[in-house]
């Protein structure tokens, strides 16, 4: 299994494109449920902290924002490895 650092690096590579090919974790719109109508909107830069062997590491993570063409709602798509505290 990949470690968290590798997952973060791969995630950043997949979402940093501004095309329709940008990686999505959600399958459908958070508002109306449509799946074919999502368009890349913007990227947000966030700092993520995680613990590795008695050390706290701080890394930059990019979060993709999507806009639904059907209902107009914009939402942030969070990766599976990010947990809220």
N, CA, C and O atoms as a GROMACS GRO file, in nm:
protein
  340
    1UNK      N    1   0.084  -0.120   0.000
    1UNK     CA    2   0.000   0.000   0.000
    1UNK      C    3   0.087   0.124   0.000
    1UNK      O    4   0.192   0.127   0.064
    2UNK      N    5   0.044   0.227  -0.072
    2UNK     CA    6   0.117   0.352  -0.078
    2UNK      C    7   0.109   0.426   0.054
    2UNK      O    8   0.009   0.416   0.126
    3UNK      N    9   0.213   0.501   0.087
    3UNK     CA   10   0.206   0.582   0.206
    3UNK      C   11   0.134   0.713   0.173
    3UNK      O   12   0.110   0.743   0.056
    4UNK      N   13   0.100   0.789   0.275
    4UNK     CA   14   0.020   0.910   0.256
    4UNK      C   15   0.094   1.014   0.173
    4UNK      O   16   0.031   1.083   0.092
    5UNK      N   17   0.224   1.026   0.190
    5UNK     CA   18   0.300   1.121   0.109
    5UNK      C   19   0.290   1.093  -0.039
    5UNK      O   20   0.277   1.186  -0.119
    6UNK      N   21   0.295   0.965  -0.077
    6UNK     CA   22   0.280   0.927  -0.218
    6UNK      C   23   0.139   0.955  -0.269
    6UNK      O   24   0.121   0.999  -0.382
    7UNK      N   25   0.040   0.929  -0.186
    7UNK     CA   26  -0.099   0.958  -0.225
    7UNK      C   27  -0.120   1.107  -0.249
    7UNK      O   28  -0.187   1.146  -0.344
    8UNK      N   29  -0.062   1.190  -0.163
    8UNK     CA   30  -0.076   1.336  -0.178
    8UNK      C   31  -0.008   1.383  -0.306
    8UNK      O   32  -0.064   1.464  -0.380
    9UNK      N   33   0.110   1.332  -0.332
    9UNK     CA   34   0.183   1.370  -0.452
    9UNK      C   35   0.105   1.332  -0.578
    9UNK      O   36   0.091   1.412  -0.670
   10UNK      N   37   0.053   1.209  -0.581
   10UNK     CA   38  -0.025   1.163  -0.696
   10UNK      C   39  -0.153   1.245  -0.711
   10UNK      O   40  -0.191   1.281  -0.822
   11UNK      N   41  -0.220   1.274  -0.599
   11UNK     CA   42  -0.342   1.356  -0.601
   11UNK      C   43  -0.314   1.493  -0.664
   11UNK      O   44  -0.387   1.536  -0.752
   12UNK      N   45  -0.207   1.560  -0.618
   12UNK     CA   46  -0.174   1.692  -0.671
   12UNK      C   47  -0.147   1.688  -0.821
   12UNK      O   48  -0.188   1.780  -0.892
   13UNK      N   49  -0.081   1.586  -0.869
   13UNK     CA   50  -0.054   1.573  -1.012
   13UNK      C   51  -0.184   1.555  -1.091
   13UNK      O   52  -0.198   1.608  -1.201
   14UNK      N   53  -0.278   1.480  -1.036
   14UNK     CA   54  -0.403   1.451  -1.107
   14UNK      C   55  -0.498   1.570  -1.113
   14UNK      O   56  -0.572   1.585  -1.211
   15UNK      N   57  -0.500   1.655  -1.011
   15UNK     CA   58  -0.598   1.764  -1.008
   15UNK      C   59  -0.544   1.897  -1.059
   15UNK      O   60  -0.623   1.990  -1.078
   16UNK      N   61  -0.416   1.910  -1.083
   16UNK     CA   62  -0.360   2.039  -1.122
   16UNK      C   63  -0.384   2.075  -1.268
   16UNK      O   64  -0.342   2.182  -1.312
   17UNK      N   65  -0.450   1.992  -1.343
   17UNK     CA   66  -0.487   2.026  -1.480
   17UNK      C   67  -0.620   2.100  -1.478
   17UNK      O   68  -0.706   2.071  -1.395
   18UNK      N   69  -0.638   2.194  -1.569
   18UNK     CA   70  -0.762   2.272  -1.572
   18UNK      C   71  -0.853   2.228  -1.686
   18UNK      O   72  -0.934   2.306  -1.734
   19UNK      N   73  -0.840   2.106  -1.729
   19UNK     CA   74  -0.922   2.054  -1.838
   19UNK      C   75  -1.032   1.964  -1.784
   19UNK      O   76  -1.038   1.936  -1.664
   20UNK      N   77  -1.118   1.920  -1.872
   20UNK     CA   78  -1.225   1.828  -1.834
   20UNK      C   79  -1.169   1.695  -1.784
   20UNK      O   80  -1.241   1.618  -1.721
   21UNK      N   81  -1.042   1.668  -1.814
   21UNK     CA   82  -0.979   1.543  -1.771
   21UNK      C   83  -0.932   1.547  -1.626
   21UNK      O   84  -0.876   1.448  -1.577
   22UNK      N   85  -0.952   1.658  -1.557
   22UNK     CA   86  -0.912   1.669  -1.416
   22UNK      C   87  -0.977   1.555  -1.336
   22UNK      O   88  -1.094   1.522  -1.356
   23UNK      N   89  -0.900   1.497  -1.246
   23UNK     CA   90  -0.949   1.385  -1.166
   23UNK      C   91  -1.059   1.431  -1.070
   23UNK      O   92  -1.049   1.537  -1.009
   24UNK      N   93  -1.164   1.350  -1.060
   24UNK     CA   94  -1.276   1.376  -0.968
   24UNK      C   95  -1.290   1.262  -0.870
   24UNK      O   96  -1.273   1.146  -0.906
   25UNK      N   97  -1.323   1.295  -0.745
   25UNK     CA   98  -1.354   1.193  -0.645
   25UNK      C   99  -1.505   1.174  -0.637
   25UNK      O  100  -1.552   1.063  -0.612
   26UNK      N  101  -1.582   1.281  -0.656
   26UNK     CA  102  -1.728   1.271  -0.658
   26UNK      C  103  -1.772   1.222  -0.795
   26UNK      O  104  -1.713   1.258  -0.897
   27UNK      N  105  -1.874   1.142  -0.796
   27UNK     CA  106  -1.928   1.093  -0.922
   27UNK      C  107  -2.035   1.186  -0.979
   27UNK      O  108  -2.060   1.185  -1.100
   28UNK      N  109  -2.097   1.266  -0.894
   28UNK     CA  110  -2.207   1.350  -0.939
   28UNK      C  111  -2.208   1.482  -0.863
   28UNK      O  112  -2.134   1.501  -0.767
   29UNK      N  113  -2.294   1.572  -0.907
   29UNK     CA  114  -2.308   1.703  -0.845
   29UNK      C  115  -2.358   1.688  -0.702
   29UNK      O  116  -2.443   1.604  -0.673
   30UNK      N  117  -2.304   1.770  -0.612
   30UNK     CA  118  -2.348   1.767  -0.472
   30UNK      C  119  -2.488   1.824  -0.455
   30UNK      O  120  -2.552   1.799  -0.353
   31UNK      N  121  -2.536   1.900  -0.553
   31UNK     CA  122  -2.667   1.963  -0.542
   31UNK      C  123  -2.778   1.886  -0.609
   31UNK      O  124  -2.877   1.850  -0.546
   32UNK      N  125  -2.762   1.861  -0.741
   32UNK     CA  126  -2.872   1.802  -0.818
   32UNK      C  127  -2.851   1.656  -0.853
   32UNK      O  128  -2.944   1.589  -0.896
   33UNK      N  129  -2.730   1.604  -0.835
   33UNK     CA  130  -2.703   1.464  -0.862
   33UNK      C  131  -2.664   1.431  -1.005
   33UNK      O  132  -2.636   1.315  -1.035
   34UNK      N  133  -2.661   1.530  -1.095
   34UNK     CA  134  -2.620   1.507  -1.233
   34UNK      C  135  -2.472   1.470  -1.237
   34UNK      O  136  -2.392   1.526  -1.162
   35UNK      N  137  -2.435   1.377  -1.325
   35UNK     CA  138  -2.295   1.337  -1.331
   35UNK      C  139  -2.222   1.386  -1.456
   35UNK      O  140  -2.100   1.400  -1.452
   36UNK      N  141  -2.291   1.410  -1.563
   36UNK     CA  142  -2.225   1.447  -1.688
   36UNK      C  143  -2.211   1.598  -1.705
   36UNK      O  144  -2.156   1.644  -1.805
   37UNK      N  145  -2.258   1.676  -1.610
   37UNK     CA  146  -2.262   1.820  -1.630
   37UNK      C  147  -2.159   1.897  -1.548
   37UNK      O  148  -2.172   2.019  -1.533
   38UNK      N  149  -2.057   1.830  -1.494
   38UNK     CA  150  -1.958   1.899  -1.411
   38UNK      C  151  -1.846   1.956  -1.495
   38UNK      O  152  -1.792   1.889  -1.583
   39UNK      N  153  -1.811   2.083  -1.467
   39UNK     CA  154  -1.703   2.151  -1.538
   39UNK      C  155  -1.599   2.198  -1.437
   39UNK      O  156  -1.636   2.243  -1.328
   40UNK      N  157  -1.470   2.188  -1.470
   40UNK     CA  158  -1.367   2.239  -1.379
   40UNK      C  159  -1.390   2.388  -1.353
   40UNK      O  160  -1.419   2.463  -1.446
   41UNK      N  161  -1.376   2.429  -1.227
   41UNK     CA  162  -1.401   2.569  -1.192
   41UNK      C  163  -1.273   2.639  -1.147
   41UNK      O  164  -1.232   2.737  -1.209
   42UNK      N  165  -1.210   2.592  -1.042
   42UNK     CA  166  -1.087   2.652  -0.992
   42UNK      C  167  -1.014   2.553  -0.904
   42UNK      O  168  -1.064   2.443  -0.878
   43UNK      N  169  -0.896   2.590  -0.859
   43UNK     CA  170  -0.819   2.510  -0.765
   43UNK      C  171  -0.797   2.591  -0.638
   43UNK      O  172  -0.778   2.713  -0.643
   44UNK      N  173  -0.799   2.523  -0.525
   44UNK     CA  174  -0.770   2.586  -0.397
   44UNK      C  175  -0.646   2.522  -0.338
   44UNK      O  176  -0.631   2.400  -0.338
   45UNK      N  177  -0.558   2.605  -0.288
   45UNK     CA  178  -0.436   2.556  -0.223
   45UNK      C  179  -0.461   2.552  -0.073
   45UNK      O  180  -0.502   2.651  -0.013
   46UNK      N  181  -0.436   2.437  -0.013
   46UNK     CA  182  -0.452   2.418   0.130
   46UNK      C  183  -0.330   2.348   0.187
   46UNK      O  184  -0.260   2.276   0.117
   47UNK      N  185  -0.305   2.370   0.315
   47UNK     CA  186  -0.197   2.302   0.384
   47UNK      C  187  -0.256   2.185   0.462
   47UNK      O  188  -0.355   2.201   0.533
   48UNK      N  189  -0.194   2.070   0.447
   48UNK     CA  190  -0.239   1.948   0.514
   48UNK      C  191  -0.127   1.904   0.608
   48UNK      O  192  -0.011   1.897   0.568
   49UNK      N  193  -0.161   1.874   0.731
   49UNK     CA  194  -0.063   1.823   0.827
   49UNK      C  195  -0.095   1.677   0.857
   49UNK      O  196  -0.211   1.638   0.872
   50UNK      N  197   0.012   1.597   0.864
   50UNK     CA  198  -0.006   1.456   0.900
   50UNK      C  199   0.115   1.408   0.980
   50UNK      O  200   0.223   1.466   0.972
   51UNK      N  201   0.095   1.302   1.056
   51UNK     CA  202   0.197   1.250   1.147
   51UNK      C  203   0.267   1.131   1.084
   51UNK      O  204   0.203   1.039   1.034
   52UNK      N  205   0.401   1.134   1.088
   52UNK     CA  206   0.484   1.023   1.041
   52UNK      C  207   0.594   1.003   1.144
   52UNK      O  208   0.680   1.089   1.162
   53UNK      N  209   0.591   0.889   1.213
   53UNK     CA  210   0.696   0.850   1.307
   53UNK      C  211   0.736   0.963   1.402
   53UNK      O  212   0.851   1.008   1.400
   54UNK      N  213   0.645   1.009   1.484
   54UNK     CA  214   0.668   1.112   1.585
   54UNK      C  215   0.698   1.251   1.528
   54UNK      O  216   0.745   1.337   1.602
   55UNK      N  217   0.672   1.274   1.403
   55UNK     CA  218   0.692   1.405   1.342
   55UNK      C  219   0.564   1.449   1.272
   55UNK      O  220   0.490   1.366   1.218
   56UNK      N  221   0.539   1.578   1.275
   56UNK     CA  222   0.425   1.634   1.203
   56UNK      C  223   0.478   1.697   1.075
   56UNK      O  224   0.559   1.789   1.080
   57UNK      N  225   0.431   1.648   0.962
   57UNK     CA  226   0.471   1.701   0.833
   57UNK      C  227   0.361   1.792   0.779
   57UNK      O  228   0.243   1.764   0.796
   58UNK      N  229   0.401   1.898   0.715
   58UNK     CA  230   0.307   1.993   0.657
   58UNK      C  231   0.333   1.999   0.506
   58UNK      O  232   0.445   2.029   0.463
   59UNK      N  233   0.231   1.971   0.427
   59UNK     CA  234   0.245   1.971   0.281
   59UNK      C  235   0.132   2.051   0.218
   59UNK      O  236   0.025   2.068   0.278
   60UNK      N  237   0.156   2.100   0.097
   60UNK     CA  238   0.053   2.170   0.021
   60UNK      C  239  -0.029   2.068  -0.056
   60UNK      O  240   0.025   1.978  -0.119
   61UNK      N  241  -0.159   2.085  -0.049
   61UNK     CA  242  -0.250   2.000  -0.125
   61UNK      C  243  -0.341   2.091  -0.207
   61UNK      O  244  -0.384   2.196  -0.161
   62UNK      N  245  -0.369   2.050  -0.329
   62UNK     CA  246  -0.458   2.125  -0.417
   62UNK      C  247  -0.594   2.058  -0.418
   62UNK      O  248  -0.605   1.938  -0.438
   63UNK      N  249  -0.697   2.138  -0.395
   63UNK     CA  250  -0.835   2.088  -0.396
   63UNK      C  251  -0.907   2.144  -0.517
   63UNK      O  252  -0.908   2.265  -0.540
   64UNK      N  253  -0.967   2.056  -0.594
   64UNK     CA  254  -1.038   2.096  -0.715
   64UNK      C  255  -1.178   2.144  -0.682
   64UNK      O  256  -1.247   2.088  -0.596
   65UNK      N  257  -1.219   2.250  -0.751
   65UNK     CA  258  -1.356   2.302  -0.741
   65UNK      C  259  -1.424   2.273  -0.874
   65UNK      O  260  -1.364   2.283  -0.980
   66UNK      N  261  -1.551   2.237  -0.865
   66UNK     CA  262  -1.630   2.204  -0.983
   66UNK      C  263  -1.757   2.286  -0.985
   66UNK      O  264  -1.812   2.321  -0.880
   67UNK      N  265  -1.805   2.318  -1.105
   67UNK     CA  266  -1.934   2.386  -1.122
   67UNK      C  267  -2.024   2.296  -1.204
   67UNK      O  268  -1.985   2.242  -1.307
   68UNK      N  269  -2.146   2.282  -1.156
   68UNK     CA  270  -2.246   2.201  -1.227
   68UNK      C  271  -2.314   2.289  -1.332
   68UNK      O  272  -2.364   2.397  -1.300
   69UNK      N  273  -2.316   2.242  -1.455
   69UNK     CA  274  -2.381   2.317  -1.563
   69UNK      C  275  -2.533   2.309  -1.554
   69UNK      O  276  -2.603   2.392  -1.612
   70UNK      N  277  -2.584   2.210  -1.482
   70UNK     CA  278  -2.730   2.194  -1.470
   70UNK      C  279  -2.791   2.288  -1.367
   70UNK      O  280  -2.887   2.359  -1.396
   71UNK      N  281  -2.734   2.288  -1.245
   71UNK     CA  282  -2.795   2.367  -1.138
   71UNK      C  283  -2.713   2.490  -1.099
   71UNK      O  284  -2.762   2.575  -1.025
   72UNK      N  285  -2.589   2.500  -1.148
   72UNK     CA  286  -2.505   2.617  -1.119
   72UNK      C  287  -2.429   2.612  -0.988
   72UNK      O  288  -2.353   2.704  -0.957
   73UNK      N  289  -2.446   2.507  -0.912
   73UNK     CA  290  -2.379   2.497  -0.783
   73UNK      C  291  -2.229   2.471  -0.803
   73UNK      O  292  -2.189   2.398  -0.894
   74UNK      N  293  -2.147   2.532  -0.716
   74UNK     CA  294  -2.004   2.510  -0.717
   74UNK      C  295  -1.967   2.440  -0.587
   74UNK      O  296  -2.017   2.476  -0.480
   75UNK      N  297  -1.880   2.338  -0.596
   75UNK     CA  298  -1.842   2.264  -0.476
   75UNK      C  299  -1.697   2.220  -0.483
   75UNK      O  300  -1.639   2.211  -0.592
   76UNK      N  301  -1.640   2.194  -0.366
   76UNK     CA  302  -1.503   2.144  -0.356
   76UNK      C  303  -1.505   1.993  -0.350
   76UNK      O  304  -1.585   1.933  -0.279
   77UNK      N  305  -1.416   1.933  -0.426
   77UNK     CA  306  -1.405   1.787  -0.432
   77UNK      C  307  -1.287   1.744  -0.345
   77UNK      O  308  -1.172   1.767  -0.381
   78UNK      N  309  -1.315   1.681  -0.232
   78UNK     CA  310  -1.211   1.640  -0.138
   78UNK      C  311  -1.163   1.498  -0.167
   78UNK      O  312  -1.244   1.411  -0.198
   79UNK      N  313  -1.031   1.475  -0.158
   79UNK     CA  314  -0.979   1.340  -0.181
   79UNK      C  315  -1.018   1.246  -0.069
   79UNK      O  316  -1.052   1.289   0.041
   80UNK      N  317  -1.014   1.117  -0.097
   80UNK     CA  318  -1.055   1.015   0.000
   80UNK      C  319  -0.966   1.012   0.124
   80UNK      O  320  -1.012   0.975   0.231
   81UNK      N  321  -0.840   1.049   0.110
   81UNK     CA  322  -0.748   1.040   0.224
   81UNK      C  323  -0.756   1.161   0.318
   81UNK      O  324  -0.693   1.159   0.423
   82UNK      N  325  -0.831   1.264   0.284
   82UNK     CA  326  -0.841   1.382   0.369
   82UNK      C  327  -0.956   1.361   0.468
   82UNK      O  328  -1.070   1.336   0.430
   83UNK      N  329  -0.923   1.371   0.596
   83UNK     CA  330  -1.021   1.353   0.703
   83UNK      C  331  -1.039   1.484   0.778
   83UNK      O  332  -0.940   1.551   0.809
   84UNK      N  333  -1.160   1.521   0.807
   84UNK     CA  334  -1.187   1.640   0.887
   84UNK      C  335  -1.166   1.611   1.034
   84UNK      O  336  -1.196   1.501   1.082
   85UNK      N  337  -1.115   1.709   1.105
   85UNK     CA  338  -1.095   1.694   1.249
   85UNK      C  339  -1.192   1.778   1.326
   85UNK      O  340  -1.190   1.778   1.449
   0.00000   0.00000   0.00000
